[in-house]
Structures are given as C-alpha cells and as structure tokens.
Amino acid sequence: MLDIKNVYKTFNAGTVNEKTALNNLSLHLNEGDFVTVIGGNGAGKSTMLNAVAGVWPVDSGTISIGGVDVTKLSEHQRAKYIGRVFQDPMTGTAATMQIEENLALAARRGHSRGLRIGITRAEREQYREQLKMLDLGLEDRLTSKVGLLSGGQRQALTLLMATLQKPQLLLLDEHTAALDPKTAHKVLTISDKIVRENHLTTLMITHNMKDAIKYGNRLIMMYEGHVIYDVQGEEKANLHVSDLLAKFEQVSGDELANDRMLLS
C-alpha cells in the first residue's frame, strides 16, 4: 500500500545550515499494516510523513501509494489517497463551523458539490452513529461549534474526519503529544479501534516507546534519515522499552538523548 524507495531530502543545501533529513530511505507497507515509528529528534520521522503527504518534494527516489506513483503529485492531488491527523488538535478542523458541518466537509472530500441541501436527515443520523463510537458525548452536540470542544474531543473528531472516506493510507503524526496522559490514552484507543475495524494501512509517529510497542503490528526505528530497526509480529509484542534503548545504542553507536521519549 505504501512503497518508499531510495528517498533523499536535504534542506538548505549548499549552506552552513545544510541538513540531510532523509538519507536513502526505503520502506514498504503491505495493506493493513499498522506501523509505529520512533526515533530521536531529527531522525526524519515527520519529514518522512511530510514527504509521503506531498508537503514538499523529495530530491530523489520514488513514493507510491496503492501502486500509484505519487512522487510528482502535489499535496492536494495526494489528498484523495491519504487521511492525516496532526499533533496540534486545532489543525484538522474548522473551529467556527459546527461538528456536523465539519463531518459533512470530510464526507464530501473528493466529490463534486451542487446546490442541494447541505446536510440531509439521513446524513445527520449517520454522523450521530459514528460519533457514538467515540464515547465522548459528541453525538448530542452536532450543532456545537468545534472551537468549543476540548483538545481531546477535537482530536478524536479529526481522527473520525480523516477516516470517513476510508483512505488508502492513514498518517498519525504524534497526534496525542499535545494531550494529557488520560486523554491521550483515550484517543489512542479510539485510533486503534478505527484502524483495526477498517483495516487501514497506517503510519503512526509516537514519542512514547510503550505506545509504540503496544499498538500496531510492526515497529520501525529511524536514525539520521533512514530505518535502522524494523520488527513485527510476536517479536514486537515481546519487546520492552529497555530492548529499544539497547537496540538504538547498538545500531547507532550512540545513546538515545531525547528527554521527551525517555520521560514517556
């Protein structure tokens, strides 16, 4: 479902601030893979997601989604293949619009729009049933402005919006990092349920190594713009945080100096 081959991306090339963010990165995801991504600051995690989403072009290499080469496509052209939830809960929704209006926008993504009634009664019932799954009481607040929601409620709504159209690839970019631990756990549980029930191919960046081990069927560790560790199945399920720290030191020859990951 996702195929990244020999991708390079350098920022500020030829200057004193030159930084190679992706260094011959290759990664293959089969349909239905739920891959958690960890690594220290500057490892290339978010750069990889932005390259896949088309936020900026890569210097060389290819990116394919569902067998379609999207390397030269712009961000909006790739949108029909991708659902994405960002770290900032305020990013994925329109604050001044109602909950049902946000859901209607997400449901109509990629479809032509005419002058018929905005939201039908059947659609409203459908949104209410989908919101019930979040177990946050939002099904009774369809006409509430999204800007009135808490960060966790808004992030859960963004997740639902990103998956309404069943994207070929779901990108979760540290989508619980800005939430308190209890709310983050709730959103992660909802994420896992949606991914499993819809068999969505997913890349999830996280700074929490326990979450990286607990969720998904596969874990990759990045360092200096490429994958240095790739584990899945039973081997992944039997991992401990100490194993990941030891593997990082063994493969990179350095200690993982990332306070946010270690404190998590």
Buried (B, 14 or more C-beta within 10 A) or exposed (E): BBBBBEBBBBBEEEEEEEEBBBBEBEBEBEEBBBBBBBBBEBBBBBBBBBBBBBBEEBBEBBBBBBEEEBBEBEEEEBBEBBBBBBBBBBBBBEEEBBBBBBBBBBBBBEEEEEEEEEBEEEBBEBBBEBBEBBEBEBBEBBEBBBEEBEBBBBBBBBBBBBBBBEBBBBBBBBBBBBBEEEBBBBBBEBBBEBBBEEEBBBBBBBBBBEBBBBBBBBBBBBBBBBBBBEBBEEEBEEBEBEBBBEBBEEEBEEEBEBEEBEEB
